[in-house]
Amino acid sequence: KVDYDVCSNYGNWLYSAGIGNDPRDNRKFNMIKQGLDYDGNGDYVRLWVPELQGIKGADIHTPWALSSAALSQAGVTLGETYPRPVVTAPEWSRHIPQRPGGSPHPRGKRGPAQHKDRGIDFYFSRKKDA
């Protein structure tokens, strides 16, 4: 394994499982945000999840949010060729912007979410709706 670092990997797995020492209340690992930030075009997902290879761009991170036509064109049938989500966390919705017709915006064309207007107080404040 190229990136093998026992301490780092073990710590990251515990952190993403919600276990560990984090001073922030209600801390959750947001898979959608991480995917958009670090795999904006979905290449890594496409490499390891061949069932989703037909989905273009960052839409690969949220296949359940695509229209039936888009899924059909990509050769994906939720519940058959790819599982439906077990849960959809409310926090994910802000990373799946809506298009005028009600379907999500292809975030990969705009790039990952940017938080330029958020100062350090945002990350350490107790208010979670900022």
Backbone atoms as SQL, in Angstrom:
CREATE TABLE atoms (id INTEGER PRIMARY KEY, chain TEXT, resi INTEGER, resn TEXT, atom TEXT, x REAL, y REAL, z REAL);
INSERT INTO atoms VALUES
  (1, 'A', 1, 'LYS', 'N', 0.857, -1.180, 0.000),
  (2, 'A', 1, 'LYS', 'CA', 0.000, 0.000, 0.000),
  (3, 'A', 1, 'LYS', 'C', 0.900, 1.239, 0.000),
  (4, 'A', 2, 'VAL', 'N', 0.680, 2.135, -0.923),
  (5, 'A', 2, 'VAL', 'CA', 1.534, 3.309, -1.096),
  (6, 'A', 2, 'VAL', 'C', 1.412, 4.288, 0.070),
  (7, 'A', 3, 'ASP', 'N', 0.217, 4.525, 0.558),
  (8, 'A', 3, 'ASP', 'CA', 0.016, 5.538, 1.596),
  (9, 'A', 3, 'ASP', 'C', -0.059, 4.932, 2.993),
  (10, 'A', 4, 'TYR', 'N', 0.544, 3.799, 3.211),
  (11, 'A', 4, 'TYR', 'CA', 0.408, 3.109, 4.485),
  (12, 'A', 4, 'TYR', 'C', 1.139, 3.835, 5.614),
  (13, 'A', 5, 'ASP', 'N', 0.395, 4.299, 6.545),
  (14, 'A', 5, 'ASP', 'CA', 0.917, 4.919, 7.762),
  (15, 'A', 5, 'ASP', 'C', -0.035, 4.505, 8.873),
  (16, 'A', 6, 'VAL', 'N', 0.395, 3.555, 9.678),
  (17, 'A', 6, 'VAL', 'CA', -0.479, 2.962, 10.689),
  (18, 'A', 6, 'VAL', 'C', -1.171, 4.014, 11.540),
  (19, 'A', 7, 'CYS', 'N', -0.421, 4.947, 12.084),
  (20, 'A', 7, 'CYS', 'CA', -1.008, 5.949, 12.993),
  (21, 'A', 7, 'CYS', 'C', -2.014, 6.835, 12.277),
  (22, 'A', 8, 'SER', 'N', -1.638, 7.319, 11.118),
  (23, 'A', 8, 'SER', 'CA', -2.527, 8.207, 10.379),
  (24, 'A', 8, 'SER', 'C', -3.791, 7.478, 9.932),
  (25, 'A', 9, 'ASN', 'N', -3.644, 6.313, 9.346),
  (26, 'A', 9, 'ASN', 'CA', -4.812, 5.581, 8.861),
  (27, 'A', 9, 'ASN', 'C', -5.723, 5.155, 10.003),
  (28, 'A', 10, 'TYR', 'N', -5.139, 4.646, 11.083),
  (29, 'A', 10, 'TYR', 'CA', -5.939, 4.220, 12.231),
  (30, 'A', 10, 'TYR', 'C', -6.705, 5.408, 12.804),
  (31, 'A', 11, 'GLY', 'N', -6.021, 6.526, 12.947),
  (32, 'A', 11, 'GLY', 'CA', -6.679, 7.726, 13.464),
  (33, 'A', 11, 'GLY', 'C', -7.789, 8.207, 12.550),
  (34, 'A', 12, 'ASN', 'N', -7.561, 8.185, 11.251),
  (35, 'A', 12, 'ASN', 'CA', -8.588, 8.625, 10.298),
  (36, 'A', 12, 'ASN', 'C', -9.796, 7.692, 10.306),
  (37, 'A', 13, 'TRP', 'N', -9.562, 6.393, 10.400),
  (38, 'A', 13, 'TRP', 'CA', -10.691, 5.450, 10.453),
  (39, 'A', 13, 'TRP', 'C', -11.510, 5.671, 11.718),
  (40, 'A', 14, 'LEU', 'N', -10.847, 5.873, 12.843),
  (41, 'A', 14, 'LEU', 'CA', -11.581, 6.137, 14.080),
  (42, 'A', 14, 'LEU', 'C', -12.361, 7.447, 13.982),
  (43, 'A', 15, 'TYR', 'N', -11.714, 8.470, 13.418),
  (44, 'A', 15, 'TYR', 'CA', -12.364, 9.778, 13.291),
  (45, 'A', 15, 'TYR', 'C', -13.611, 9.680, 12.413),
  (46, 'A', 16, 'SER', 'N', -13.494, 9.000, 11.274),
  (47, 'A', 16, 'SER', 'CA', -14.648, 8.894, 10.372),
  (48, 'A', 16, 'SER', 'C', -15.742, 8.012, 10.955),
  (49, 'A', 17, 'ALA', 'N', -15.381, 7.144, 11.912),
  (50, 'A', 17, 'ALA', 'CA', -16.381, 6.335, 12.594),
  (51, 'A', 17, 'ALA', 'C', -17.047, 7.105, 13.729),
  (52, 'A', 18, 'GLY', 'N', -16.575, 8.319, 13.993),
  (53, 'A', 18, 'GLY', 'CA', -17.159, 9.137, 15.047),
  (54, 'A', 18, 'GLY', 'C', -16.590, 8.839, 16.418),
  (55, 'A', 19, 'ILE', 'N', -15.448, 8.172, 16.451),
  (56, 'A', 19, 'ILE', 'CA', -14.811, 7.808, 17.708),
  (57, 'A', 19, 'ILE', 'C', -13.548, 8.646, 17.850),
  (58, 'A', 20, 'GLY', 'N', -13.291, 9.132, 19.003),
  (59, 'A', 20, 'GLY', 'CA', -12.050, 9.858, 19.199),
  (60, 'A', 20, 'GLY', 'C', -12.247, 11.140, 19.964),
  (61, 'A', 21, 'ASN', 'N', -11.202, 11.924, 20.022),
  (62, 'A', 21, 'ASN', 'CA', -11.191, 13.141, 20.809),
  (63, 'A', 21, 'ASN', 'C', -11.362, 14.336, 19.878),
  (64, 'A', 22, 'ASP', 'N', -12.561, 14.854, 19.796),
  (65, 'A', 22, 'ASP', 'CA', -12.841, 16.028, 18.976),
  (66, 'A', 22, 'ASP', 'C', -13.639, 17.002, 19.832),
  (67, 'A', 23, 'PRO', 'N', -13.143, 18.226, 20.026),
  (68, 'A', 23, 'PRO', 'CA', -13.825, 19.170, 20.912),
  (69, 'A', 23, 'PRO', 'C', -15.137, 19.721, 20.355),
  (70, 'A', 24, 'ARG', 'N', -15.400, 19.499, 19.079),
  (71, 'A', 24, 'ARG', 'CA', -16.611, 20.052, 18.485),
  (72, 'A', 24, 'ARG', 'C', -17.803, 19.126, 18.727),
  (73, 'A', 25, 'ASP', 'N', -18.937, 19.706, 19.076),
  (74, 'A', 25, 'ASP', 'CA', -20.151, 18.933, 19.313),
  (75, 'A', 25, 'ASP', 'C', -20.703, 18.391, 18.004),
  (76, 'A', 26, 'ASN', 'N', -21.323, 17.234, 18.075),
  (77, 'A', 26, 'ASN', 'CA', -22.070, 16.671, 16.952),
  (78, 'A', 26, 'ASN', 'C', -21.225, 16.563, 15.677),
  (79, 'A', 27, 'ARG', 'N', -19.980, 16.174, 15.815),
  (80, 'A', 27, 'ARG', 'CA', -19.055, 16.078, 14.677),
  (81, 'A', 27, 'ARG', 'C', -19.385, 14.852, 13.845),
  (82, 'A', 28, 'LYS', 'N', -19.524, 15.036, 12.532),
  (83, 'A', 28, 'LYS', 'CA', -19.824, 13.937, 11.623),
  (84, 'A', 28, 'LYS', 'C', -18.905, 14.011, 10.416),
  (85, 'A', 29, 'PHE', 'N', -18.544, 12.880, 9.897),
  (86, 'A', 29, 'PHE', 'CA', -17.731, 12.805, 8.690),
  (87, 'A', 29, 'PHE', 'C', -18.674, 12.909, 7.500),
  (88, 'A', 30, 'ASN', 'N', -18.489, 13.899, 6.648),
  (89, 'A', 30, 'ASN', 'CA', -19.375, 14.125, 5.507),
  (90, 'A', 30, 'ASN', 'C', -18.740, 13.560, 4.242),
  (91, 'A', 31, 'MET', 'N', -19.172, 12.363, 3.857),
  (92, 'A', 31, 'MET', 'CA', -18.590, 11.680, 2.701),
  (93, 'A', 31, 'MET', 'C', -18.784, 12.455, 1.401),
  (94, 'A', 32, 'ILE', 'N', -19.911, 13.103, 1.255),
  (95, 'A', 32, 'ILE', 'CA', -20.181, 13.848, 0.021),
  (96, 'A', 32, 'ILE', 'C', -19.218, 15.023, -0.098),
  (97, 'A', 33, 'LYS', 'N', -19.082, 15.793, 0.969),
  (98, 'A', 33, 'LYS', 'CA', -18.171, 16.934, 0.949),
  (99, 'A', 33, 'LYS', 'C', -16.736, 16.485, 0.676),
  (100, 'A', 34, 'GLN', 'N', -16.301, 15.423, 1.344),
  (101, 'A', 34, 'GLN', 'CA', -14.941, 14.930, 1.134),
  (102, 'A', 34, 'GLN', 'C', -14.735, 14.495, -0.312),
  (103, 'A', 35, 'GLY', 'N', -15.709, 13.810, -0.864),
  (104, 'A', 35, 'GLY', 'CA', -15.608, 13.387, -2.259),
  (105, 'A', 35, 'GLY', 'C', -15.491, 14.568, -3.199),
  (106, 'A', 36, 'LEU', 'N', -16.302, 15.578, -2.977),
  (107, 'A', 36, 'LEU', 'CA', -16.265, 16.764, -3.833),
  (108, 'A', 36, 'LEU', 'C', -14.966, 17.542, -3.668),
  (109, 'A', 37, 'ASP', 'N', -14.460, 17.606, -2.437),
  (110, 'A', 37, 'ASP', 'CA', -13.225, 18.345, -2.186),
  (111, 'A', 37, 'ASP', 'C', -11.988, 17.641, -2.744),
  (112, 'A', 38, 'TYR', 'N', -11.935, 16.324, -2.622),
  (113, 'A', 38, 'TYR', 'CA', -10.706, 15.604, -2.963),
  (114, 'A', 38, 'TYR', 'C', -10.793, 14.739, -4.217),
  (115, 'A', 39, 'ASP', 'N', -11.980, 14.579, -4.760),
  (116, 'A', 39, 'ASP', 'CA', -12.159, 13.802, -5.988),
  (117, 'A', 39, 'ASP', 'C', -13.264, 14.466, -6.796),
  (118, 'A', 40, 'GLY', 'N', -13.076, 15.756, -7.069),
  (119, 'A', 40, 'GLY', 'CA', -14.107, 16.583, -7.689),
  (120, 'A', 40, 'GLY', 'C', -14.681, 16.036, -8.977),
  (121, 'A', 41, 'ASN', 'N', -13.892, 15.345, -9.769),
  (122, 'A', 41, 'ASN', 'CA', -14.386, 14.794, -11.029),
  (123, 'A', 41, 'ASN', 'C', -14.833, 13.336, -10.888),
  (124, 'A', 42, 'GLY', 'N', -14.591, 12.729, -9.720),
  (125, 'A', 42, 'GLY', 'CA', -15.035, 11.362, -9.474),
  (126, 'A', 42, 'GLY', 'C', -14.128, 10.272, -10.017),
  (127, 'A', 43, 'ASP', 'N', -12.909, 10.627, -10.412),
  (128, 'A', 43, 'ASP', 'CA', -12.008, 9.635, -11.008),
  (129, 'A', 43, 'ASP', 'C', -11.670, 8.489, -10.063),
  (130, 'A', 44, 'TYR', 'N', -11.438, 8.800, -8.794),
  (131, 'A', 44, 'TYR', 'CA', -11.094, 7.760, -7.828),
  (132, 'A', 44, 'TYR', 'C', -12.265, 6.797, -7.625),
  (133, 'A', 45, 'VAL', 'N', -13.465, 7.342, -7.492),
  (134, 'A', 45, 'VAL', 'CA', -14.648, 6.493, -7.328),
  (135, 'A', 45, 'VAL', 'C', -14.831, 5.624, -8.568),
  (136, 'A', 46, 'ARG', 'N', -14.688, 6.233, -9.729),
  (137, 'A', 46, 'ARG', 'CA', -14.839, 5.495, -10.986),
  (138, 'A', 46, 'ARG', 'C', -13.851, 4.329, -11.090),
  (139, 'A', 47, 'LEU', 'N', -12.638, 4.516, -10.558),
  (140, 'A', 47, 'LEU', 'CA', -11.618, 3.468, -10.578),
  (141, 'A', 47, 'LEU', 'C', -12.034, 2.266, -9.738),
  (142, 'A', 48, 'TRP', 'N', -12.601, 2.515, -8.549),
  (143, 'A', 48, 'TRP', 'CA', -12.890, 1.440, -7.610),
  (144, 'A', 48, 'TRP', 'C', -14.339, 0.982, -7.587),
  (145, 'A', 49, 'VAL', 'N', -15.239, 1.728, -8.221),
  (146, 'A', 49, 'VAL', 'CA', -16.654, 1.335, -8.269),
  (147, 'A', 49, 'VAL', 'C', -17.078, 1.289, -9.738),
  (148, 'A', 50, 'PRO', 'N', -16.730, 0.215, -10.431),
  (149, 'A', 50, 'PRO', 'CA', -17.002, 0.143, -11.868),
  (150, 'A', 50, 'PRO', 'C', -18.484, 0.234, -12.222),
  (151, 'A', 51, 'GLU', 'N', -19.371, -0.084, -11.283),
  (152, 'A', 51, 'GLU', 'CA', -20.810, 0.014, -11.540),
  (153, 'A', 51, 'GLU', 'C', -21.240, 1.438, -11.856),
  (154, 'A', 52, 'LEU', 'N', -20.447, 2.424, -11.432),
  (155, 'A', 52, 'LEU', 'CA', -20.811, 3.831, -11.637),
  (156, 'A', 52, 'LEU', 'C', -19.997, 4.510, -12.736),
  (157, 'A', 53, 'GLN', 'N', -19.215, 3.769, -13.485),
  (158, 'A', 53, 'GLN', 'CA', -18.333, 4.359, -14.491),
  (159, 'A', 53, 'GLN', 'C', -19.054, 5.207, -15.533),
  (160, 'A', 54, 'GLY', 'N', -20.306, 4.926, -15.791),
  (161, 'A', 54, 'GLY', 'CA', -21.050, 5.689, -16.793),
  (162, 'A', 54, 'GLY', 'C', -21.525, 7.048, -16.316),
  (163, 'A', 55, 'ILE', 'N', -21.405, 7.332, -15.036),
  (164, 'A', 55, 'ILE', 'CA', -21.842, 8.632, -14.494),
  (165, 'A', 55, 'ILE', 'C', -20.715, 9.638, -14.680),
  (166, 'A', 56, 'LYS', 'N', -21.045, 10.759, -15.267),
  (167, 'A', 56, 'LYS', 'CA', -20.054, 11.798, -15.576),
  (168, 'A', 56, 'LYS', 'C', -19.813, 12.733, -14.397),
  (169, 'A', 57, 'GLY', 'N', -18.587, 13.204, -14.282),
  (170, 'A', 57, 'GLY', 'CA', -18.226, 14.247, -13.323),
  (171, 'A', 57, 'GLY', 'C', -18.525, 13.906, -11.884),
  (172, 'A', 58, 'ALA', 'N', -18.756, 14.929, -11.100),
  (173, 'A', 58, 'ALA', 'CA', -18.958, 14.800, -9.661),
  (174, 'A', 58, 'ALA', 'C', -20.308, 14.186, -9.304),
  (175, 'A', 59, 'ASP', 'N', -21.194, 14.026, -10.275),
  (176, 'A', 59, 'ASP', 'CA', -22.485, 13.376, -9.999),
  (177, 'A', 59, 'ASP', 'C', -22.288, 11.964, -9.458),
  (178, 'A', 60, 'ILE', 'N', -21.123, 11.393, -9.694),
  (179, 'A', 60, 'ILE', 'CA', -20.834, 10.039, -9.222),
  (180, 'A', 60, 'ILE', 'C', -20.904, 9.934, -7.697),
  (181, 'A', 61, 'HIS', 'N', -20.731, 11.047, -7.003),
  (182, 'A', 61, 'HIS', 'CA', -20.759, 11.035, -5.541),
  (183, 'A', 61, 'HIS', 'C', -22.172, 10.928, -4.980),
  (184, 'A', 62, 'THR', 'N', -23.170, 11.236, -5.780),
  (185, 'A', 62, 'THR', 'CA', -24.560, 11.187, -5.321),
  (186, 'A', 62, 'THR', 'C', -25.466, 10.582, -6.393),
  (187, 'A', 63, 'PRO', 'N', -25.259, 9.327, -6.739),
  (188, 'A', 63, 'PRO', 'CA', -26.058, 8.740, -7.827),
  (189, 'A', 63, 'PRO', 'C', -27.551, 8.690, -7.523),
  (190, 'A', 64, 'TRP', 'N', -27.936, 8.572, -6.255),
  (191, 'A', 64, 'TRP', 'CA', -29.354, 8.526, -5.895),
  (192, 'A', 64, 'TRP', 'C', -30.068, 9.833, -6.167),
  (193, 'A', 65, 'ALA', 'N', -29.317, 10.931, -6.342),
  (194, 'A', 65, 'ALA', 'CA', -29.929, 12.237, -6.579),
  (195, 'A', 65, 'ALA', 'C', -30.121, 12.519, -8.072),
  (196, 'A', 66, 'LEU', 'N', -29.665, 11.604, -8.928),
  (197, 'A', 66, 'LEU', 'CA', -29.792, 11.812, -10.372),
  (198, 'A', 66, 'LEU', 'C', -31.184, 11.436, -10.852),
  (199, 'A', 67, 'SER', 'N', -31.563, 11.994, -11.984),
  (200, 'A', 67, 'SER', 'CA', -32.854, 11.664, -12.576),
  (201, 'A', 67, 'SER', 'C', -32.834, 10.236, -13.113),
  (202, 'A', 68, 'SER', 'N', -33.994, 9.679, -13.320),
  (203, 'A', 68, 'SER', 'CA', -34.106, 8.330, -13.886),
  (204, 'A', 68, 'SER', 'C', -33.442, 8.264, -15.250),
  (205, 'A', 69, 'ALA', 'N', -33.617, 9.329, -16.039),
  (206, 'A', 69, 'ALA', 'CA', -33.015, 9.363, -17.381),
  (207, 'A', 69, 'ALA', 'C', -31.493, 9.344, -17.307),
  (208, 'A', 70, 'ALA', 'N', -30.916, 10.131, -16.392),
  (209, 'A', 70, 'ALA', 'CA', -29.456, 10.171, -16.251),
  (210, 'A', 70, 'ALA', 'C', -28.918, 8.826, -15.782),
  (211, 'A', 71, 'LEU', 'N', -29.619, 8.201, -14.835),
  (212, 'A', 71, 'LEU', 'CA', -29.198, 6.880, -14.363),
  (213, 'A', 71, 'LEU', 'C', -29.284, 5.848, -15.482),
  (214, 'A', 72, 'SER', 'N', -30.367, 5.895, -16.222),
  (215, 'A', 72, 'SER', 'CA', -30.548, 4.961, -17.334),
  (216, 'A', 72, 'SER', 'C', -29.449, 5.122, -18.377),
  (217, 'A', 73, 'GLN', 'N', -29.137, 6.364, -18.723),
  (218, 'A', 73, 'GLN', 'CA', -28.082, 6.656, -19.696),
  (219, 'A', 73, 'GLN', 'C', -26.722, 6.145, -19.205),
  (220, 'A', 74, 'ALA', 'N', -26.495, 6.170, -17.894),
  (221, 'A', 74, 'ALA', 'CA', -25.236, 5.708, -17.319),
  (222, 'A', 74, 'ALA', 'C', -25.224, 4.192, -17.096),
  (223, 'A', 75, 'GLY', 'N', -26.361, 3.546, -17.312),
  (224, 'A', 75, 'GLY', 'CA', -26.446, 2.107, -17.113),
  (225, 'A', 75, 'GLY', 'C', -26.544, 1.703, -15.650),
  (226, 'A', 76, 'VAL', 'N', -27.091, 2.600, -14.835),
  (227, 'A', 76, 'VAL', 'CA', -27.207, 2.352, -13.390),
  (228, 'A', 76, 'VAL', 'C', -28.675, 2.209, -13.021),
  (229, 'A', 77, 'THR', 'N', -29.001, 1.159, -12.291),
  (230, 'A', 77, 'THR', 'CA', -30.343, 0.971, -11.759),
  (231, 'A', 77, 'THR', 'C', -30.214, 0.835, -10.250),
  (232, 'A', 78, 'LEU', 'N', -30.678, 1.866, -9.537),
  (233, 'A', 78, 'LEU', 'CA', -30.580, 1.831, -8.080),
  (234, 'A', 78, 'LEU', 'C', -31.379, 0.647, -7.540),
  (235, 'A', 79, 'GLY', 'N', -30.760, -0.071, -6.627),
  (236, 'A', 79, 'GLY', 'CA', -31.397, -1.241, -6.052),
  (237, 'A', 79, 'GLY', 'C', -31.095, -2.517, -6.813),
  (238, 'A', 80, 'GLU', 'N', -30.503, -2.387, -8.011),
  (239, 'A', 80, 'GLU', 'CA', -30.150, -3.565, -8.806),
  (240, 'A', 80, 'GLU', 'C', -28.662, -3.581, -9.141),
  (241, 'A', 81, 'THR', 'N', -28.213, -2.640, -9.962),
  (242, 'A', 81, 'THR', 'CA', -26.791, -2.609, -10.331),
  (243, 'A', 81, 'THR', 'C', -25.960, -1.818, -9.330),
  (244, 'A', 82, 'TYR', 'N', -26.614, -1.001, -8.529),
  (245, 'A', 82, 'TYR', 'CA', -25.946, -0.244, -7.471),
  (246, 'A', 82, 'TYR', 'C', -26.958, -0.065, -6.338),
  (247, 'A', 83, 'PRO', 'N', -26.535, -0.241, -5.079),
  (248, 'A', 83, 'PRO', 'CA', -27.510, -0.166, -3.972),
  (249, 'A', 83, 'PRO', 'C', -28.054, 1.245, -3.738),
  (250, 'A', 84, 'ARG', 'N', -29.282, 1.275, -3.233),
  (251, 'A', 84, 'ARG', 'CA', -29.853, 2.543, -2.778),
  (252, 'A', 84, 'ARG', 'C', -29.159, 2.921, -1.471),
  (253, 'A', 85, 'PRO', 'N', -29.106, 4.214, -1.148),
  (254, 'A', 85, 'PRO', 'CA', -28.472, 4.588, 0.129),
  (255, 'A', 85, 'PRO', 'C', -29.277, 4.041, 1.313),
  (256, 'A', 86, 'VAL', 'N', -28.568, 3.619, 2.342),
  (257, 'A', 86, 'VAL', 'CA', -29.224, 3.147, 3.558),
  (258, 'A', 86, 'VAL', 'C', -29.770, 4.344, 4.324),
  (259, 'A', 87, 'VAL', 'N', -28.968, 5.399, 4.393),
  (260, 'A', 87, 'VAL', 'CA', -29.381, 6.665, 5.006),
  (261, 'A', 87, 'VAL', 'C', -28.884, 7.800, 4.119),
  (262, 'A', 88, 'THR', 'N', -29.533, 8.919, 4.214),
  (263, 'A', 88, 'THR', 'CA', -29.032, 10.151, 3.597),
  (264, 'A', 88, 'THR', 'C', -29.036, 11.206, 4.692),
  (265, 'A', 89, 'ALA', 'N', -27.852, 11.566, 5.116),
  (266, 'A', 89, 'ALA', 'CA', -27.715, 12.526, 6.211),
  (267, 'A', 89, 'ALA', 'C', -28.180, 13.907, 5.764),
  (268, 'A', 90, 'PRO', 'N', -28.895, 14.625, 6.631),
  (269, 'A', 90, 'PRO', 'CA', -29.365, 15.967, 6.279),
  (270, 'A', 90, 'PRO', 'C', -28.222, 16.906, 5.888),
  (271, 'A', 91, 'GLU', 'N', -27.042, 16.697, 6.479),
  (272, 'A', 91, 'GLU', 'CA', -25.890, 17.553, 6.189),
  (273, 'A', 91, 'GLU', 'C', -25.447, 17.450, 4.735),
  (274, 'A', 92, 'TRP', 'N', -25.762, 16.352, 4.064),
  (275, 'A', 92, 'TRP', 'CA', -25.333, 16.160, 2.685),
  (276, 'A', 92, 'TRP', 'C', -26.065, 17.089, 1.729),
  (277, 'A', 93, 'SER', 'N', -27.283, 17.477, 2.063),
  (278, 'A', 93, 'SER', 'CA', -28.122, 18.226, 1.124),
  (279, 'A', 93, 'SER', 'C', -27.485, 19.535, 0.671),
  (280, 'A', 94, 'ARG', 'N', -26.715, 20.173, 1.515),
  (281, 'A', 94, 'ARG', 'CA', -26.100, 21.446, 1.093),
  (282, 'A', 94, 'ARG', 'C', -24.962, 21.239, 0.116),
  (283, 'A', 95, 'HIS', 'N', -24.526, 20.002, -0.071),
  (284, 'A', 95, 'HIS', 'CA', -23.480, 19.696, -1.044),
  (285, 'A', 95, 'HIS', 'C', -24.061, 19.108, -2.333),
  (286, 'A', 96, 'ILE', 'N', -25.389, 19.120, -2.426),
  (287, 'A', 96, 'ILE', 'CA', -26.077, 18.660, -3.626),
  (288, 'A', 96, 'ILE', 'C', -27.006, 19.783, -4.059),
  (289, 'A', 97, 'PRO', 'N', -26.434, 20.873, -4.647),
  (290, 'A', 97, 'PRO', 'CA', -27.280, 22.002, -5.062),
  (291, 'A', 97, 'PRO', 'C', -28.345, 21.575, -6.070),
  (292, 'A', 98, 'GLN', 'N', -29.486, 22.217, -6.002),
  (293, 'A', 98, 'GLN', 'CA', -30.591, 21.880, -6.893),
  (294, 'A', 98, 'GLN', 'C', -30.520, 22.676, -8.193),
  (295, 'A', 99, 'ARG', 'N', -30.817, 22.009, -9.298),
  (296, 'A', 99, 'ARG', 'CA', -30.938, 22.664, -10.600),
  (297, 'A', 99, 'ARG', 'C', -32.346, 23.221, -10.710),
  (298, 'A', 100, 'PRO', 'N', -32.583, 24.118, -11.653),
  (299, 'A', 100, 'PRO', 'CA', -33.921, 24.690, -11.790),
  (300, 'A', 100, 'PRO', 'C', -35.029, 23.649, -11.931),
  (301, 'A', 101, 'GLY', 'N', -34.755, 22.537, -12.600),
  (302, 'A', 101, 'GLY', 'CA', -35.761, 21.492, -12.792),
  (303, 'A', 101, 'GLY', 'C', -35.909, 20.567, -11.600),
  (304, 'A', 102, 'GLY', 'N', -35.159, 20.831, -10.514),
  (305, 'A', 102, 'GLY', 'CA', -35.279, 20.013, -9.328),
  (306, 'A', 102, 'GLY', 'C', -34.188, 18.965, -9.186),
  (307, 'A', 103, 'SER', 'N', -33.348, 18.808, -10.196),
  (308, 'A', 103, 'SER', 'CA', -32.271, 17.823, -10.078),
  (309, 'A', 103, 'SER', 'C', -30.981, 18.521, -9.678),
  (310, 'A', 104, 'PRO', 'N', -30.043, 17.792, -9.089),
  (311, 'A', 104, 'PRO', 'CA', -28.818, 18.410, -8.583),
  (312, 'A', 104, 'PRO', 'C', -27.958, 19.033, -9.675),
  (313, 'A', 105, 'HIS', 'N', -27.218, 20.066, -9.311),
  (314, 'A', 105, 'HIS', 'CA', -26.281, 20.726, -10.216),
  (315, 'A', 105, 'HIS', 'C', -25.040, 19.869, -10.352),
  (316, 'A', 106, 'PRO', 'N', -24.460, 19.757, -11.523),
  (317, 'A', 106, 'PRO', 'CA', -23.240, 18.960, -11.671),
  (318, 'A', 106, 'PRO', 'C', -22.056, 19.688, -11.044),
  (319, 'A', 107, 'ARG', 'N', -21.852, 19.504, -9.770),
  (320, 'A', 107, 'ARG', 'CA', -20.872, 20.253, -9.001),
  (321, 'A', 107, 'ARG', 'C', -19.478, 20.191, -9.616),
  (322, 'A', 108, 'GLY', 'N', -19.124, 19.087, -10.243),
  (323, 'A', 108, 'GLY', 'CA', -17.798, 18.949, -10.814),
  (324, 'A', 108, 'GLY', 'C', -17.461, 20.054, -11.805),
  (325, 'A', 109, 'LYS', 'N', -18.456, 20.634, -12.450),
  (326, 'A', 109, 'LYS', 'CA', -18.206, 21.714, -13.410),
  (327, 'A', 109, 'LYS', 'C', -17.859, 23.019, -12.713),
  (328, 'A', 110, 'ARG', 'N', -18.289, 23.165, -11.464),
  (329, 'A', 110, 'ARG', 'CA', -17.977, 24.374, -10.710),
  (330, 'A', 110, 'ARG', 'C', -16.776, 24.183, -9.806),
  (331, 'A', 111, 'GLY', 'N', -16.392, 22.950, -9.546),
  (332, 'A', 111, 'GLY', 'CA', -15.278, 22.676, -8.647),
  (333, 'A', 111, 'GLY', 'C', -15.773, 22.452, -7.236),
  (334, 'A', 112, 'PRO', 'N', -14.888, 22.103, -6.326),
  (335, 'A', 112, 'PRO', 'CA', -15.295, 21.810, -4.959),
  (336, 'A', 112, 'PRO', 'C', -15.817, 23.041, -4.240),
  (337, 'A', 113, 'ALA', 'N', -16.563, 22.789, -3.188),
  (338, 'A', 113, 'ALA', 'CA', -17.131, 23.887, -2.403),
  (339, 'A', 113, 'ALA', 'C', -16.017, 24.755, -1.829),
  (340, 'A', 114, 'GLN', 'N', -16.212, 26.034, -1.876),
  (341, 'A', 114, 'GLN', 'CA', -15.231, 26.966, -1.322),
  (342, 'A', 114, 'GLN', 'C', -15.862, 27.672, -0.131),
  (343, 'A', 115, 'HIS', 'N', -15.068, 27.924, 0.888),
  (344, 'A', 115, 'HIS', 'CA', -15.565, 28.556, 2.102),
  (345, 'A', 115, 'HIS', 'C', -14.758, 29.808, 2.410),
  (346, 'A', 116, 'LYS', 'N', -14.583, 30.658, 1.408),
  (347, 'A', 116, 'LYS', 'CA', -13.764, 31.859, 1.560),
  (348, 'A', 116, 'LYS', 'C', -14.332, 32.828, 2.583),
  (349, 'A', 117, 'ASP', 'N', -15.673, 32.845, 2.728),
  (350, 'A', 117, 'ASP', 'CA', -16.296, 33.810, 3.609),
  (351, 'A', 117, 'ASP', 'C', -16.334, 33.340, 5.064),
  (352, 'A', 118, 'ARG', 'N', -15.799, 32.174, 5.324),
  (353, 'A', 118, 'ARG', 'CA', -15.836, 31.646, 6.684),
  (354, 'A', 118, 'ARG', 'C', -14.490, 31.844, 7.362),
  (355, 'A', 119, 'GLY', 'N', -14.500, 32.574, 8.451),
  (356, 'A', 119, 'GLY', 'CA', -13.276, 32.750, 9.225),
  (357, 'A', 119, 'GLY', 'C', -13.087, 31.587, 10.179),
  (358, 'A', 120, 'ILE', 'N', -12.026, 31.629, 10.928),
  (359, 'A', 120, 'ILE', 'CA', -11.725, 30.528, 11.839),
  (360, 'A', 120, 'ILE', 'C', -12.802, 30.368, 12.904),
  (361, 'A', 121, 'ASP', 'N', -13.507, 31.452, 13.249),
  (362, 'A', 121, 'ASP', 'CA', -14.568, 31.357, 14.249),
  (363, 'A', 121, 'ASP', 'C', -15.685, 30.421, 13.798),
  (364, 'A', 122, 'PHE', 'N', -15.921, 30.325, 12.484),
  (365, 'A', 122, 'PHE', 'CA', -16.950, 29.417, 11.980),
  (366, 'A', 122, 'PHE', 'C', -16.663, 27.985, 12.406),
  (367, 'A', 123, 'TYR', 'N', -15.420, 27.574, 12.287),
  (368, 'A', 123, 'TYR', 'CA', -15.054, 26.188, 12.560),
  (369, 'A', 123, 'TYR', 'C', -15.043, 25.856, 14.044),
  (370, 'A', 124, 'PHE', 'N', -14.898, 26.856, 14.893),
  (371, 'A', 124, 'PHE', 'CA', -14.814, 26.591, 16.305),
  (372, 'A', 124, 'PHE', 'C', -16.018, 27.104, 17.093),
  (373, 'A', 125, 'SER', 'N', -16.980, 27.705, 16.418),
  (374, 'A', 125, 'SER', 'CA', -18.148, 28.220, 17.138),
  (375, 'A', 125, 'SER', 'C', -19.103, 27.071, 17.477),
  (376, 'A', 126, 'ARG', 'N', -19.938, 27.307, 18.472),
  (377, 'A', 126, 'ARG', 'CA', -20.922, 26.292, 18.865),
  (378, 'A', 126, 'ARG', 'C', -22.140, 26.353, 17.954),
  (379, 'A', 127, 'LYS', 'N', -22.358, 27.468, 17.284),
  (380, 'A', 127, 'LYS', 'CA', -23.515, 27.606, 16.402),
  (381, 'A', 127, 'LYS', 'C', -23.263, 26.780, 15.142),
  (382, 'A', 128, 'LYS', 'N', -24.137, 25.832, 14.838),
  (383, 'A', 128, 'LYS', 'CA', -23.894, 24.891, 13.731),
  (384, 'A', 128, 'LYS', 'C', -24.581, 25.300, 12.425),
  (385, 'A', 129, 'ASP', 'N', -25.453, 26.278, 12.442),
  (386, 'A', 129, 'ASP', 'CA', -26.185, 26.663, 11.230),
  (387, 'A', 129, 'ASP', 'C', -25.547, 27.815, 10.494),
  (388, 'A', 130, 'ALA', 'N', -24.323, 28.192, 10.842),
  (389, 'A', 130, 'ALA', 'CA', -23.672, 29.346, 10.218),
  (390, 'A', 130, 'ALA', 'C', -23.350, 29.084, 8.772);
